[in-house]
Amino acid sequence: MACERRKLTNVFERYLTLWVGLCIVGGILLGKAAPGLAKSLDGMAVSVNGAPVVSIPIAVCLFFMMYPIMVKIDFASVIRAGKSGKPVWLTLFVNWAVKPFTMYAIAYLFLGVLFRGLIGAEATDLVKMPFGLDLPLGATHGAGTVVLHEGVKMLQVPLWRSYFAGCILLGIAPCTAMVLVWSYLARGNDGLTLVMVAINSLTMLLLYGVLGGFLLGVGRLPVPWQALLLSIAIYVALPLACGYFSRKWIIRSKGERWFKEKFLHVLTPVTILALLTTLVLLFSLKGETILNNPLTILWIAIPLFIQTLLIFGLGYGLAKLLKLPYEDAAPAAMIGASNHFEVAIATATLLFGLSSGAALATVVGVLIEVPVMLWLVRICLATENRFFPCR
């Protein structure tokens, strides 16, 4: 029996590529018209021992990106996820045993070797000092050198390594938000997708900081372990906990039908609105860099694009070998191909600064993900008949 044909009816979701493009243009124009605005917003941060640790605007935006996804998760289904068997183990294998390391290798090949001269072999970037680290001026840390910038100690690192760091943070963040949209469009198994989202969210709590610290360290980049763990606590654990407890309270108070038909309907556009707001903020600060060197976006986008195709092809191919039904194969492949760019953006901003090349690389991930994933949805739909039919 064929799966039901689905379409997105929400205006934000239906024209998401258009809204992303408009926000990028709007952010660049805002940066030109009011260059101090984004820097002022970036200065609104919670500091520990004088070091800015959490950007309040980014934290607010990220919470509203994540909460509507987390509140949909029925955590009882996570306990039963072992019965799903192959698709769950497939997505865990691809997301955590393969994807971080292929991203590292592909990003290093293109940014550190093939495009290094195009980016500028001698070009440098200023990033935040790792949280809790106080080194004298001129000291080295990884590939960086401590310098004084506007009265603040910062690390001066090769620009390509800063872009490289952003790619790493994307590569270790499997999607737990927009994949619900991609799976819905591809007529995938919604229940299984939610289970995989829940499992990946919980797995991120354990592995994101560990893998991030390890791969950044291998890449001779600052490894602020405390900040990595703090970012996971704020950007994943907090909305996860709020989603879990508020879901229980609302269903107990109003009933499951009201929760699904009324409450979730109101929340539908919140995630995308928060994402678009974050894009405006990020591009308002990076607009000058993009206008001065628009090819920078291309150099970063190429390895991200190749990584997306590679991981999708691997997941989809393995799903075929494992004889998964189409409704399970499509989301299992897409959850690895797409990235949790919300957490990657926030973590890059937290670790390296809003104006860093790492933050720009994560934003490029958003820029290419929407059109690429929509294209992969069409590939899934076109190859549906090559899998076992939906149950």
N, C-alpha and C positions, 0 to 999 in steps of 0.2 A: 504494500500500500504506500503510495507516495505521501510525502510529508506535505502539510498544508503550506501554501505559499504565503509569505509574510512580507509586509512592507512597513517601513517606519512612518508613522503619522505625525510625530512631533516635528515641528518646523526646524528646531535646532539640530535634531538628529538627521533629518532628511537632507539638509543642505549644510552638513557639518564642514565639508571641504571649503565651501564658500565662506562660512563664518571664520574658519581658521585663517583664510587668506585676508579677509577684511581686518581681523584683529592684528595680524602681522603688519599690514600697511598702516593701520591706525596707531599701533605702538611706535612704529618708526616715525610717523608724523608727529606724535606726541613728544617723542624724544627730541625732535628738532625744535618744536615750539616751546617746550618747557623742559630743558635738559636737566634741571635740578630736581624735578618731581620724583623720578624713579630713585635717585640717590637718597632723597629724603625718606622715601618709603623704605628703602633698604636699611636706612639708619634706625628705623623703628624695630629694635631687636631686644630680646632678653639676653643680658650679658652675665657671664660668670667670671669672676676675677678680672673684670675689665675687658674680656673678650666676648664679642657678639656671637652667641651660640644659636639662637632661634630667631629667624626673621618672622615677625608677627604677621605682616600681610601675607607672606607665603604660607605660613602655618594655617591661617584662617581659610585661605583659598583651598589648600590641600585637604583640610578637614571636610569642607563642603563638596570636594570632589569624591572623597572616599566614603563618607558616611552613607549617602544614598545607596551605594553598592553593598556596604557591610550590613545594613539593616535588612536587606533582602535575604541574607543567608540564614537558612534553617540549620543551626549547628547540630541538631540531632542527625541530620543527613550526613554530616562529616563522620560520625561514628559508624554509620552504615556504608561508608564509601568503599570499604574493603570488598564489599560484594560487587562493586562495579568492576573490580579486577583490572583487566588489561588497559583500558583508557586512562585510568588514574596513574598506574605505574608508568605508562608511556609518557605522560606529560611530566611526571616527576623526573624521569630519566633525561628527557630532552632538556628540560628547563634548568636542571641543576648539575647534571653530569656532562653535558655537551655544550649548551649555549654560552655559558660564561667564558669558556676557553676558546671557542671558535670566534667569539667577539673580540677577545684579546688578540688572537692571531691575525684576524682580518684587519682590525683597526691598526695594529702595529705595522703590518705590511704596507698598507696604503698611506697612513699618516706619518709613520716613522721612516719609511723607505721611499715608496714611489712618489708621494706628494710632498715630501719634506722640503725639497727645494722650492716648490711652488708656494707652500705656506710661508717659507722663509726659514732657512736653516739657522739663522742667527736671531730670528724674531723671538721675543720673550713675552711672558704674561705675568701679571702680579696676582697671587692668590693668598688667601688667608693663611696665617700661621696655624699649624695644628693646635687644637684646643689643649691648653695646659702646658704648651711648649714655649719656653722663653730662651732664645738663643741670642748671642751678641751679633751686632752688625758684621757682615762679612762671613759669618759661619755658613757652612753648607749643611743641607738636610736633604738626603736623596739626591735628586737632580736640581734642587733649588738652592739659591743663595739668599741669605737674609739681607734685606735692604730696608731703607726708611722711605716711606711714601706718605706725604701729607701728614707727617708726624706719627705714623703708625708703622710698626714693624710688619713687613710682609715678605713672602718668599717669591723670588723671581725665578721662574721656571721656563724652559723652552716652550714656545707657544704650541707646538705640535703635541707635546706631552699633556698640556692642559686639555686640548681637544680629545686626546687619547683617554684621559681620565673620565671625561663625560661619556664616551662610548662604553667604557668599562661599567660605569654605573647603570647605563641602559641595559647592557648585556646580562647583568645579574638580577634584573627586575622583570620577571615574567608578569604578563598583564593580569590584573585582577579587577579591572573596571570595564574598559571599552570592549574587552573580549565578549562580554555579554551582548553587546550590540552586534559584533561581527557574527557571533554564533546564531543570534536571532535572525539576521539577514540570510545566513546560509542554511536556515532551516535545521539547525542542530538540536541536540537534546538539551533543552533548557535546564532540566533538573540536574543532569550530569555536569553541565557547565558551572552551575552554582556550587556544586560539590567541589569541583576542581579549583574554583576561585577560593573557596574557603580553605582548602588544603594548602594552596599556594600562599595564601595570606599567612597562615600559621607557620609554614615552612620558612617564609621570609623572615619571621621573627628570629629564627634560629640561624639561618645561613647567609642572609644578606650582609650583615656586618662582617662575618667571618670571611666570606668570599671576597667582599669588597676590600677589606684590609689586606688580604693575601695578594690579590691581583694588583692593587695599587702599589703595594710594596715591591712586587716583582718588577713593576714598571718604573721603579725608582721615583715614586711620587709620595707626597706626604701621607702618612697613615694615621689619621686621628681616630683611634679606636673609640674613644669616649663619644665623639661626635657622631660616628657611624651608628653606635648603639642608641644614642639619644634620638637620632633621626628616625630610627625604626620605632622607638617607643612613641614618638609624637605623631609620626605620619602614618603608621600602620596600627600599632597597638591601641592608641587612643580611639580612633574611629571604629576599630574592631570591637572594643569594649563597649563604646557608646551604642553601636549598632545592636549588639547582643542584648544589652539590658533594656534599651528602649523598645526593641521588638517585643520582648517578653512582657513589658509593662503595657504597651499599647494593645497587644492581642488580648491580654487579661482584662483590660479595661473596656475596650471597644469591640473586641471580637476579631477573628481572622478575616472575615469578609470585609469589614470596614478598613482594616489595615491594608488589604490588597487593592481594594477598589477606590478608596479615598486617599489614604495617606501616601501610598506609593505613587499615585497619579500626580499628587502635588510635587513630590520629590523628583519626578522624571527629568525636568530640565535643569535641576540644580547642579548636577555634576558638570554638565557641559558649560553652563554659565560660569562656574568657578574656574574651569579650564580656560575659557576665553579671557576671563579677567586676568589670569596669570600670564597668558600670552601677551596681552597688551602691556603688562608691567615689564616683562622680560625684554620684549622687543623695543620698548621705549628707551631702555638703557643700551641695548646692543645695536640699535638702528644705525648709529654712526659707523660702527665697524662693518656692518653689512653694506652700507652705501659706499664706503671707501674701498671695500674689497668684496664685491658680491660673489666672486668665485669661491670664497671661503665656505659658503653654504654648500656648494657643489662638492668640494674636497671632503667635507664631513659626511655629506649625504651618500656618497658612493659606497663606502664600506658598510654603512648602516643598511642600505638597500640590498647589498649582496648578502649580508647576514640574515636579513628578513627572508629572502628567497631560499637561502640554504636551510634554515631551521624549519620553515614551512614545508619544503620538499622532503626533509628528513622525517618530520612528524607524520606527514600525510602518507609517505611511502611505507613507513613502519606500521602505520595503522592498516594499510592495505595488506601487508605481510601477516599481520596479526589477525586478519579477517574480521576487523571491526565493522559493524554496520555504519552506514554513512552518517547517521545522526550523531554517532559517537566520534567518528574519525574527524569530522570537520572541526568541532571545538577543540579536540585534542591537539590538532595541528596548529590552530590559530592562537591558542593560549601561549605557545612558545614563540611563534612568529612575531606577535605583538609584544610591546613593552609596557611595563608599569611606569610610563614616563612621568606621572605625577610624583611618585616617590623619587625617581631619578633626578628630576628638576629640583625638588626640594633638598635632596641630599647634596647635589652639586652646589647649590646655593649656600647651604649650611657649611659645607666643608671648604669650599674655595671662594665663595663670594658671588653676588649677583652679577657682577661685571666680568667674571672670569670666562676664559675660553671653555672650561668644562661646562658651565651653565649654558653657554651658547650651543655646545654639542648636544646637550639633552633637549634643547628647544628644537634643534634641527630634527631630532627624532620625532617630535610631535608633527613637524612640518611635513615629513614624508610618510608618516605612518598612516594617516587617514586615507589619502589616495591609494597607497599601496595595498592596504588591507581591504579596501573596497574592491580592488582588482582581484585580490585573492579570493574574496567571497564569490566573485563571478566564476573564477576557476573551479571552485568547489561545486557550485551549482551545475557547471557544464560537465563535470566528471562524476556526478552523483550516481549515474547508472553503472559505474564501474565497481561500486561497493555493494554489499548486501543491502537490501532495502530497509528503510526505517521500520522499527517494530510497531 
